């Protein structure tokens, strides 16, 4: 009987993913991180940002890579519309603050329009129950779109959270949904924060 119960528990564990992103309605974990805006480093606080309005928190694997470049460009293009809805955009990745200083100021991507924060150990990503992939020591170093080595220790799955002023998650957009392209994260987030802004009036 005991053997059957153990087998059943193992089967159950295999049937469900070990980790799933926090869902709408859940409380968003607070965090502080080194961040970059237009190439300048500063200390970002989620709690402080939420005092101004909703926060669009988007996690992405690595700066200066295909999907992440497209996603950053999309957020930059619509940054004025996010600001009009009193929403703060913050991207988070495992990149070093030095890489993010370059990414945040690059006119093709963040273009100095919004901030990106460094989560080099993946602690912030894990607090939102995201999958964090650790690069093995024997794994070859990849090159980014500038032909510069990506020295990140970790990669975080692409997931966007829209967080309301009361620290609740209003929506989650995940890369696991095949219908959502990296650039779609900006479109979907903008539609929601504009709806939230309209409901305030």
N, C-alpha and C positions, 0 to 999 in steps of 0.2 A: 504493500500500500504506500509506504514511504517513497519507494522508488518511483511509483506512478505519479505521486504528488510533485516530486522534484522534476520529473520529466515534463509535467504539465506547466510548472512554473517557468522552466527554460523555454518551452514552446511559446508561452505567453510573452516572455521577454523578447523573443525573436520576432514576434508578430507585430510589435509596435516599435517605432523609432525610440532610441534611447533618450532623445532630446527633441523637443518641439518648441518653437518660438512662443514667447508669451502671447496670449490671445487678447482680442478686444475685450475691454472691461477690466482687465488686470491692472494693478498699480504698476506704474513704470518705476524701476529702481533709479534712485538718484545717483548721479556720478559727477565727478570733476575730472578734467583731463587737460593736458597740454594741447593747445590747438593753434591753428594758423589761419590768419585772415589777410589776404593780399600780401603774403610773404612775411607777415609779422606774427611772432609767437605771443600768445596770451593764455590765461587760465580760463577755461570754459567751465561753467556750472549749469547743469540742467535746471536746478531749482531756480536760479537767477533768471534764466531764459524764459521759463514758464510764467514768471511774473508779468511778462510783456504780452503773452499770448501763447497759442499752441506752438509746439515744436515738432518739426519733421526731422526725425532722427533716422538717417539711412546708413546702414553698414554695407561696406563693399570690400572685395578681396585685396586689391592693391592699386595704388595710384599709377598712372601712366600705363595702363593696360586697356585693351580694346573696349570691353563692356563698361568698365569704370570711367573711361574717358567720355564715352557717349552719355553716361548717366550724369556725370558732373556738368557736361556742356548743357544738357537739358535743364538741370536745376538752375544753372547760371542764366540761361535764356529767359526763364520765367521768374527770376529773383525779384523783380519789381512787383510782380503780381502777388508773390508770397508776402512781401513787405506790406502791400496794401491790405492784405488780410491779417496783418499783425502777427504773422508766423515767422518763426526763426528756423532756418535750415542749418543742420549740422551733420556733416558726413563723418563716419568713424571707420578707421581701418587699422591694420597692424603696421602701417608705415611709420618710420621714424619721423620726428618733427622736422628734420632737415629735408626729407623727401616731400613732406607736406608743405613746407614753405615754398618749394618750387612749384608744386601742384596747385596750391591755392592762388598763386599769382599768374599762372600760365594763362594767356589770353584765349587759348583754344579750349580750356577746360573750366576750372572754377572762375577764372578771370577776375579774381578779387571781389566777386559778388556775394560769396557766402563762406562760412568757415568749415574747416575740416580738422578733426581731432585724432590724436595718436593713441592707439590702444595696443602697444607693442607686445604685451603678454596675453592679450585676449580677455582680460578680466571684465571689461564692459560688455563685450559680446556674450560671454558666458552668463552674466547677470540677467541678460534678456533671453536666456536659454537657446542661444544660437550655436550652431556647429562651428567650432574653431579647429582648424587643421594646423597641426604643428609640423613644420618642415624638418625632415630627418637630416641628421648631420651628413649622411652620405648622398643626400639628394642634390643633384646639380643645381646651380644658381641660374635662374631664368633672367632674361634680359627684358627690359621694358620697351615701350614704344620709342624711347629716345636712344635705345641701345645702351642703357645703363643697367648695371646689375641690380636685381631686386633682392635686397638683403633682409627682407622681413623674416622674422622667426615664425610667424603665424599668418593664416588667412582666415577671414571671417566670411560666412555665407552671406550672399547679397539679400538683405531684408530691410524693409523700411517700416518704421513705426510712426504713426501720427498720434501725438500725445497732447491731451487737452490741458488747460490751465490747472485743473484739479488733480493732475498727475495720473490720469487714467489713459489707457491706450484705446484710441478710438478706431484704429484700423491697422492692419498688418498686410504688407504686400511682399510676397516672397518669390525668390528666384526659382523655387521648386514648382511654381505654377508656370507651365510651359507657355501660357498665353501672355505672360508679362515679360516684355523685353526690358533691358536695363533702363532705357530712356522713358519707359512707361511709368516708372516709379514717380517721376516728377509730375507727369500729367495727372495721375490718380491722386497724389497727395494734394496737388493744387486744387483740384475739384472739391476735395473734402474740406480743406481749410477755408475755401471761399464760402462753402455752405455753412460752416461753423460761424464765420464772420457775419453772414446774413442773418443768422438766428440770434445774434447778439443785439441786432437793431430792432 
